Amino acid sequence: MTARPAPSFVRDDLVPERRAPVTTTNLLRFVQIRLFNSPGNALLTFVGVALLWLFVVPAVRFLFIDAAWEGQDRTSCLAADAGQSIGACWPFVQAKITQFIYGFYPEPERWRVNLTFLLAAVLLLPLLIPRLPAKRLNAGLFFVAFPVTAFFLLHGGGITGFGVSWSAGLLSSLADSVGDAGRQLAASGEAGEFGTILRPVGGAIASIGDVVNVLASPLMSLRDRLQGSGQPVWYDFGLTAAFISLLLFFFSGGFRAGWGALLTSLTAFAGMGLIIAVMPLDRGGLPVVDTRLWGGLLVTLVVSVTGIVSSIPIGIALALGRRSTLPLIRVFSIAFIEFWRGVPLITVLFFATYMLPLFLPGNFTVDGLVRVLIGIALFAGAYNAEVIRGGLAAVPGGQAEAAHALGLSYWKTTGLIVMPQAVRHVIPGLVNSFIALFKDTSLVSIVALFDLLGILRASFADPTWATPTTLFTGFAFTGLIYFAFCFSISRYSLFVEHRLNAHRRT
């Protein structure tokens, strides 16, 4: 017996309309829903308004409403009436602005600083815009060509040689240092208790130095011939360019597939030759400006940008070394990271500035700013290594196993598969390290380098601008500069993070 189908139902009238949703577009509803929708939120709202009234309103009055904007000396920033309050002394900033930017850089040569800033902006902006083409060429110019050009623009000086001269000089110095060390060791063993051991060891070391000197003699002879020619820099440059280009040609596939590398190398050396000719580096270059005259925003940007850029490859190498299966590399990486993370940055700066010269050979000197840059790069690299290692640990092991199953080598697997995913995971941590490093550059003033804050403190000694508000105005101005740079870095990192995590957008 079959069941009868249920009778169908057809509505004769329309479903009544629902009530319209509560609008939040007007200001009153927005305040009611977002700020006073519960007793707790209402309390937080009142506390926030009170804090704004106590801190933000007086700061705005000090910086803008009650501030002095024009003047030639301290009198413009002093109240005429004893009972009248005076705000920020902006004429002080206007009078010292060039010192805040250039430090004690000679005024006739400040065009070199301006040109360096302009080149940095022209090369950096296309890198930050994803849709613009030629990213590889742009990156090569910014990370390789620009640092060399900026050094000769800011420091001045010229070039006395290239690969031949540098190699000959390095081998000659190495041979002399090793030979002198061996002879001193042998001499100390003549009257010492361990003479039977020290004399043969010292003689062997001295013999090594003599062997290196013999091996370097052809290069030194070639260097002497080049220096005796009419244009030693250009001849040495040509030999170096030819040697490196041929090496790249043969190691990239030779006559079968090395023509692209050869063309790229020759183009790069042609660009270097153009820079040498335009900046007369073969004839002494621009006048030398000692780094002790650098200061202000120039030193802050040089130290921070150099530390940020150079710490990334150091951190990647240490992170990979700490995960290595080779015990020697792993132990060295762990010891390096733990050592540099175990000492404060101020200790690193003091050691690089005052202690490092004591360990260098007699005639070998390193500029004070360069020593600080090396110390900051190593310090930041150790911290970035742990950040990157966290990203490497977040990448599933199956990624590398799949790449190996496809026949990719370790370096291709790391560079093409693992590292891009690891860096995407640790963008917030890396940017946090970059911002901290940018602010920590103020510590270089302790080792006699006048960064932005160092120049500011030095400018307070000028009696022409000695007022009760000068100190607060200067720190407010530098604080705004630091905030502008750090906030820009933070916002751009959010843009990059959002772009690289497109597959996770909801």
Contacts in CASP RR format, 6 or more apart in sequence:
PFRMAT RR
TARGET T0000
AUTHOR 0000-0000-0000
METHOD contacts of the structure
MODEL  1
MTARPAPSFVRDDLVPERRAPVTTTNLLRFVQIRLFNSPGNALLTFVGVA
LLWLFVVPAVRFLFIDAAWEGQDRTSCLAADAGQSIGACWPFVQAKITQF
IYGFYPEPERWRVNLTFLLAAVLLLPLLIPRLPAKRLNAGLFFVAFPVTA
FFLLHGGGITGFGVSWSAGLLSSLADSVGDAGRQLAASGEAGEFGTILRP
VGGAIASIGDVVNVLASPLMSLRDRLQGSGQPVWYDFGLTAAFISLLLFF
FSGGFRAGWGALLTSLTAFAGMGLIIAVMPLDRGGLPVVDTRLWGGLLVT
LVVSVTGIVSSIPIGIALALGRRSTLPLIRVFSIAFIEFWRGVPLITVLF
FATYMLPLFLPGNFTVDGLVRVLIGIALFAGAYNAEVIRGGLAAVPGGQA
EAAHALGLSYWKTTGLIVMPQAVRHVIPGLVNSFIALFKDTSLVSIVALF
DLLGILRASFADPTWATPTTLFTGFAFTGLIYFAFCFSISRYSLFVEHRL
NAHRRT
22 29 0 8 1.000
23 29 0 8 1.000
24 30 0 8 1.000
24 33 0 8 1.000
34 41 0 8 1.000
35 41 0 8 1.000
35 42 0 8 1.000
35 45 0 8 1.000
36 42 0 8 1.000
36 45 0 8 1.000
61 87 0 8 1.000
62 87 0 8 1.000
62 88 0 8 1.000
62 469 0 8 1.000
62 472 0 8 1.000
62 476 0 8 1.000
63 87 0 8 1.000
63 88 0 8 1.000
63 476 0 8 1.000
64 88 0 8 1.000
66 85 0 8 1.000
66 86 0 8 1.000
66 87 0 8 1.000
66 88 0 8 1.000
67 87 0 8 1.000
67 88 0 8 1.000
67 89 0 8 1.000
67 90 0 8 1.000
68 76 0 8 1.000
68 77 0 8 1.000
68 86 0 8 1.000
68 87 0 8 1.000
68 88 0 8 1.000
68 89 0 8 1.000
68 90 0 8 1.000
68 91 0 8 1.000
69 90 0 8 1.000
69 91 0 8 1.000
70 76 0 8 1.000
70 91 0 8 1.000
71 77 0 8 1.000
71 91 0 8 1.000
72 91 0 8 1.000
73 464 0 8 1.000
73 465 0 8 1.000
74 89 0 8 1.000
74 464 0 8 1.000
74 465 0 8 1.000
74 466 0 8 1.000
74 467 0 8 1.000
74 470 0 8 1.000
76 89 0 8 1.000
76 91 0 8 1.000
77 86 0 8 1.000
77 87 0 8 1.000
77 89 0 8 1.000
77 91 0 8 1.000
77 92 0 8 1.000
77 465 0 8 1.000
77 467 0 8 1.000
77 469 0 8 1.000
77 470 0 8 1.000
78 86 0 8 1.000
78 467 0 8 1.000
79 85 0 8 1.000
79 86 0 8 1.000
86 467 0 8 1.000
86 468 0 8 1.000
86 469 0 8 1.000
87 469 0 8 1.000
87 473 0 8 1.000
88 469 0 8 1.000
88 472 0 8 1.000
88 473 0 8 1.000
88 476 0 8 1.000
89 465 0 8 1.000
89 467 0 8 1.000
89 469 0 8 1.000
89 470 0 8 1.000
89 473 0 8 1.000
90 473 0 8 1.000
91 465 0 8 1.000
92 459 0 8 1.000
92 465 0 8 1.000
92 467 0 8 1.000
92 470 0 8 1.000
92 473 0 8 1.000
92 474 0 8 1.000
93 100 0 8 1.000
93 473 0 8 1.000
93 474 0 8 1.000
93 477 0 8 1.000
95 464 0 8 1.000
95 465 0 8 1.000
96 459 0 8 1.000
96 462 0 8 1.000
96 465 0 8 1.000
98 107 0 8 1.000
98 110 0 8 1.000
99 296 0 8 1.000
99 455 0 8 1.000
99 459 0 8 1.000
100 296 0 8 1.000
100 297 0 8 1.000
100 452 0 8 1.000
100 455 0 8 1.000
100 456 0 8 1.000
100 459 0 8 1.000
100 477 0 8 1.000
100 478 0 8 1.000
101 113 0 8 1.000
101 296 0 8 1.000
101 297 0 8 1.000
101 298 0 8 1.000
102 110 0 8 1.000
102 113 0 8 1.000
102 295 0 8 1.000
102 296 0 8 1.000
102 298 0 8 1.000
103 293 0 8 1.000
103 294 0 8 1.000
103 295 0 8 1.000
103 296 0 8 1.000
103 298 0 8 1.000
103 299 0 8 1.000
103 450 0 8 1.000
103 455 0 8 1.000
104 293 0 8 1.000
104 294 0 8 1.000
104 295 0 8 1.000
104 450 0 8 1.000
105 113 0 8 1.000
105 289 0 8 1.000
105 293 0 8 1.000
105 294 0 8 1.000
105 295 0 8 1.000
105 298 0 8 1.000
106 289 0 8 1.000
106 293 0 8 1.000
109 286 0 8 1.000
109 287 0 8 1.000
109 289 0 8 1.000
112 153 0 8 1.000
112 154 0 8 1.000
112 156 0 8 1.000
112 286 0 8 1.000
112 289 0 8 1.000
113 153 0 8 1.000
113 154 0 8 1.000
113 298 0 8 1.000
115 153 0 8 1.000
116 150 0 8 1.000
116 153 0 8 1.000
116 154 0 8 1.000
119 146 0 8 1.000
119 149 0 8 1.000
119 150 0 8 1.000
120 142 0 8 1.000
120 146 0 8 1.000
120 150 0 8 1.000
123 138 0 8 1.000
123 141 0 8 1.000
123 142 0 8 1.000
123 146 0 8 1.000
124 142 0 8 1.000
126 132 0 8 1.000
126 134 0 8 1.000
126 135 0 8 1.000
126 138 0 8 1.000
127 135 0 8 1.000
127 138 0 8 1.000
127 139 0 8 1.000
127 142 0 8 1.000
128 492 0 8 1.000
130 499 0 8 1.000
132 138 0 8 1.000
143 309 0 8 1.000
145 271 0 8 1.000
145 272 0 8 1.000
145 275 0 8 1.000
148 275 0 8 1.000
149 275 0 8 1.000
149 279 0 8 1.000
152 158 0 8 1.000
152 279 0 8 1.000
152 281 0 8 1.000
152 285 0 8 1.000
152 286 0 8 1.000
153 279 0 8 1.000
153 286 0 8 1.000
154 289 0 8 1.000
154 294 0 8 1.000
154 298 0 8 1.000
154 302 0 8 1.000
155 288 0 8 1.000
155 289 0 8 1.000
155 291 0 8 1.000
156 285 0 8 1.000
156 286 0 8 1.000
156 287 0 8 1.000
156 288 0 8 1.000
156 289 0 8 1.000
157 281 0 8 1.000
157 284 0 8 1.000
157 285 0 8 1.000
157 286 0 8 1.000
157 287 0 8 1.000
157 288 0 8 1.000
158 280 0 8 1.000
158 281 0 8 1.000
158 282 0 8 1.000
158 283 0 8 1.000
158 284 0 8 1.000
158 285 0 8 1.000
159 233 0 8 1.000
159 276 0 8 1.000
159 281 0 8 1.000
159 282 0 8 1.000
159 284 0 8 1.000
160 232 0 8 1.000
160 233 0 8 1.000
161 226 0 8 1.000
161 232 0 8 1.000
161 233 0 8 1.000
161 236 0 8 1.000
161 237 0 8 1.000
162 233 0 8 1.000
162 236 0 8 1.000
162 237 0 8 1.000
162 238 0 8 1.000
162 239 0 8 1.000
162 240 0 8 1.000
163 236 0 8 1.000
163 239 0 8 1.000
163 240 0 8 1.000
163 243 0 8 1.000
164 219 0 8 1.000
164 222 0 8 1.000
164 223 0 8 1.000
164 226 0 8 1.000
164 236 0 8 1.000
164 239 0 8 1.000
164 240 0 8 1.000
165 223 0 8 1.000
165 226 0 8 1.000
165 227 0 8 1.000
165 232 0 8 1.000
165 236 0 8 1.000
167 219 0 8 1.000
168 216 0 8 1.000
168 219 0 8 1.000
168 220 0 8 1.000
168 222 0 8 1.000
168 223 0 8 1.000
169 216 0 8 1.000
169 220 0 8 1.000
169 223 0 8 1.000
171 212 0 8 1.000
171 213 0 8 1.000
171 215 0 8 1.000
171 216 0 8 1.000
171 219 0 8 1.000
171 220 0 8 1.000
172 213 0 8 1.000
172 216 0 8 1.000
172 220 0 8 1.000
173 361 0 8 1.000
173 364 0 8 1.000
174 209 0 8 1.000
174 212 0 8 1.000
175 209 0 8 1.000
175 210 0 8 1.000
175 212 0 8 1.000
175 213 0 8 1.000
175 216 0 8 1.000
176 209 0 8 1.000
176 213 0 8 1.000
177 361 0 8 1.000
178 205 0 8 1.000
178 206 0 8 1.000
178 208 0 8 1.000
178 209 0 8 1.000
178 212 0 8 1.000
179 205 0 8 1.000
179 206 0 8 1.000
179 208 0 8 1.000
179 209 0 8 1.000
179 210 0 8 1.000
181 205 0 8 1.000
182 201 0 8 1.000
182 202 0 8 1.000
182 203 0 8 1.000
182 205 0 8 1.000
182 206 0 8 1.000
183 202 0 8 1.000
183 203 0 8 1.000
183 206 0 8 1.000
185 198 0 8 1.000
185 201 0 8 1.000
185 202 0 8 1.000
185 203 0 8 1.000
185 205 0 8 1.000
186 198 0 8 1.000
186 199 0 8 1.000
186 201 0 8 1.000
186 202 0 8 1.000
186 203 0 8 1.000
186 206 0 8 1.000
188 198 0 8 1.000
189 195 0 8 1.000
189 198 0 8 1.000
189 199 0 8 1.000
190 199 0 8 1.000
192 198 0 8 1.000
223 236 0 8 1.000
226 232 0 8 1.000
226 235 0 8 1.000
226 236 0 8 1.000
226 239 0 8 1.000
229 235 0 8 1.000
231 282 0 8 1.000
233 276 0 8 1.000
233 281 0 8 1.000
233 282 0 8 1.000
234 282 0 8 1.000
237 269 0 8 1.000
237 272 0 8 1.000
237 273 0 8 1.000
237 276 0 8 1.000
238 269 0 8 1.000
241 265 0 8 1.000
241 266 0 8 1.000
241 269 0 8 1.000
244 265 0 8 1.000
244 269 0 8 1.000
245 262 0 8 1.000
245 265 0 8 1.000
245 266 0 8 1.000
245 269 0 8 1.000
246 262 0 8 1.000
248 258 0 8 1.000
248 261 0 8 1.000
248 262 0 8 1.000
248 264 0 8 1.000
248 265 0 8 1.000
249 258 0 8 1.000
249 259 0 8 1.000
249 261 0 8 1.000
249 262 0 8 1.000
249 265 0 8 1.000
250 258 0 8 1.000
251 261 0 8 1.000
252 258 0 8 1.000
252 260 0 8 1.000
252 261 0 8 1.000
252 262 0 8 1.000
275 281 0 8 1.000
276 282 0 8 1.000
279 285 0 8 1.000
279 286 0 8 1.000
280 286 0 8 1.000
291 367 0 8 1.000
291 368 0 8 1.000
291 369 0 8 1.000
291 370 0 8 1.000
292 448 0 8 1.000
294 302 0 8 1.000
294 369 0 8 1.000
294 449 0 8 1.000
294 450 0 8 1.000
295 449 0 8 1.000
295 450 0 8 1.000
295 451 0 8 1.000
295 452 0 8 1.000
295 455 0 8 1.000
296 450 0 8 1.000
296 451 0 8 1.000
296 452 0 8 1.000
296 454 0 8 1.000
296 455 0 8 1.000
297 452 0 8 1.000
297 481 0 8 1.000
299 369 0 8 1.000
299 441 0 8 1.000
299 444 0 8 1.000
299 449 0 8 1.000
299 450 0 8 1.000
299 451 0 8 1.000
299 452 0 8 1.000
300 438 0 8 1.000
300 441 0 8 1.000
300 442 0 8 1.000
300 451 0 8 1.000
300 452 0 8 1.000
302 369 0 8 1.000
302 373 0 8 1.000
303 369 0 8 1.000
303 372 0 8 1.000
303 373 0 8 1.000
303 376 0 8 1.000
303 441 0 8 1.000
303 444 0 8 1.000
303 449 0 8 1.000
303 451 0 8 1.000
304 437 0 8 1.000
304 438 0 8 1.000
304 441 0 8 1.000
306 373 0 8 1.000
306 376 0 8 1.000
306 377 0 8 1.000
307 373 0 8 1.000
307 376 0 8 1.000
307 377 0 8 1.000
307 380 0 8 1.000
307 437 0 8 1.000
308 380 0 8 1.000
308 434 0 8 1.000
308 437 0 8 1.000
308 438 0 8 1.000
310 373 0 8 1.000
310 377 0 8 1.000
311 376 0 8 1.000
311 377 0 8 1.000
311 380 0 8 1.000
311 381 0 8 1.000
311 383 0 8 1.000
311 384 0 8 1.000
311 433 0 8 1.000
311 437 0 8 1.000
312 381 0 8 1.000
312 384 0 8 1.000
312 430 0 8 1.000
314 377 0 8 1.000
314 378 0 8 1.000
314 380 0 8 1.000
314 381 0 8 1.000
314 382 0 8 1.000
314 384 0 8 1.000
314 385 0 8 1.000
315 381 0 8 1.000
315 382 0 8 1.000
315 384 0 8 1.000
315 385 0 8 1.000
315 388 0 8 1.000
316 384 0 8 1.000
316 385 0 8 1.000
316 388 0 8 1.000
316 419 0 8 1.000
317 385 0 8 1.000
318 333 0 8 1.000
318 336 0 8 1.000
318 337 0 8 1.000
318 381 0 8 1.000
318 382 0 8 1.000
318 385 0 8 1.000
319 333 0 8 1.000
319 384 0 8 1.000
319 385 0 8 1.000
319 386 0 8 1.000
319 388 0 8 1.000
319 389 0 8 1.000
319 390 0 8 1.000
319 392 0 8 1.000
320 392 0 8 1.000
320 414 0 8 1.000
321 329 0 8 1.000
321 330 0 8 1.000
321 332 0 8 1.000
321 333 0 8 1.000
322 330 0 8 1.000
322 333 0 8 1.000
322 334 0 8 1.000
322 337 0 8 1.000
322 385 0 8 1.000
322 389 0 8 1.000
323 330 0 8 1.000
323 389 0 8 1.000
323 392 0 8 1.000
324 330 0 8 1.000
324 333 0 8 1.000
333 385 0 8 1.000
336 382 0 8 1.000
337 382 0 8 1.000
337 385 0 8 1.000
337 386 0 8 1.000
339 382 0 8 1.000
340 348 0 8 1.000
340 378 0 8 1.000
340 379 0 8 1.000
340 381 0 8 1.000
340 382 0 8 1.000
340 383 0 8 1.000
341 382 0 8 1.000
341 383 0 8 1.000
341 386 0 8 1.000
345 376 0 8 1.000
345 379 0 8 1.000
345 440 0 8 1.000
345 443 0 8 1.000
346 443 0 8 1.000
346 446 0 8 1.000
348 375 0 8 1.000
348 376 0 8 1.000
348 378 0 8 1.000
348 379 0 8 1.000
349 372 0 8 1.000
349 375 0 8 1.000
349 376 0 8 1.000
349 443 0 8 1.000
349 444 0 8 1.000
349 446 0 8 1.000
349 447 0 8 1.000
350 446 0 8 1.000
350 447 0 8 1.000
352 368 0 8 1.000
352 371 0 8 1.000
352 372 0 8 1.000
352 374 0 8 1.000
352 375 0 8 1.000
352 447 0 8 1.000
353 368 0 8 1.000
353 371 0 8 1.000
353 372 0 8 1.000
353 447 0 8 1.000
353 448 0 8 1.000
354 447 0 8 1.000
356 366 0 8 1.000
356 371 0 8 1.000
357 365 0 8 1.000
357 366 0 8 1.000
360 366 0 8 1.000
368 449 0 8 1.000
369 449 0 8 1.000
372 444 0 8 1.000
372 447 0 8 1.000
372 449 0 8 1.000
376 437 0 8 1.000
376 441 0 8 1.000
380 433 0 8 1.000
380 437 0 8 1.000
383 433 0 8 1.000
384 430 0 8 1.000
384 433 0 8 1.000
387 426 0 8 1.000
387 429 0 8 1.000
387 430 0 8 1.000
387 433 0 8 1.000
388 422 0 8 1.000
388 423 0 8 1.000
388 426 0 8 1.000
388 430 0 8 1.000
390 422 0 8 1.000
390 425 0 8 1.000
390 426 0 8 1.000
391 422 0 8 1.000
391 423 0 8 1.000
391 425 0 8 1.000
391 426 0 8 1.000
392 418 0 8 1.000
392 419 0 8 1.000
392 422 0 8 1.000
394 421 0 8 1.000
394 422 0 8 1.000
394 425 0 8 1.000
394 426 0 8 1.000
395 418 0 8 1.000
395 421 0 8 1.000
395 422 0 8 1.000
395 425 0 8 1.000
399 417 0 8 1.000
399 418 0 8 1.000
399 421 0 8 1.000
400 413 0 8 1.000
400 417 0 8 1.000
400 418 0 8 1.000
403 412 0 8 1.000
403 413 0 8 1.000
403 416 0 8 1.000
403 417 0 8 1.000
403 418 0 8 1.000
404 413 0 8 1.000
408 416 0 8 1.000
408 417 0 8 1.000
423 430 0 8 1.000
424 497 0 8 1.000
424 500 0 8 1.000
424 501 0 8 1.000
427 493 0 8 1.000
427 496 0 8 1.000
427 497 0 8 1.000
427 500 0 8 1.000
428 493 0 8 1.000
428 497 0 8 1.000
431 489 0 8 1.000
431 490 0 8 1.000
431 493 0 8 1.000
434 489 0 8 1.000
435 486 0 8 1.000
435 489 0 8 1.000
435 490 0 8 1.000
438 482 0 8 1.000
438 485 0 8 1.000
438 486 0 8 1.000
438 489 0 8 1.000
439 482 0 8 1.000
439 486 0 8 1.000
441 451 0 8 1.000
442 451 0 8 1.000
442 452 0 8 1.000
442 453 0 8 1.000
442 454 0 8 1.000
444 451 0 8 1.000
445 451 0 8 1.000
445 453 0 8 1.000
445 454 0 8 1.000
445 457 0 8 1.000
450 458 0 8 1.000
452 478 0 8 1.000
452 481 0 8 1.000
452 482 0 8 1.000
453 478 0 8 1.000
456 474 0 8 1.000
456 475 0 8 1.000
456 477 0 8 1.000
456 478 0 8 1.000
459 465 0 8 1.000
460 466 0 8 1.000
460 470 0 8 1.000
460 471 0 8 1.000
498 505 0 8 1.000
END
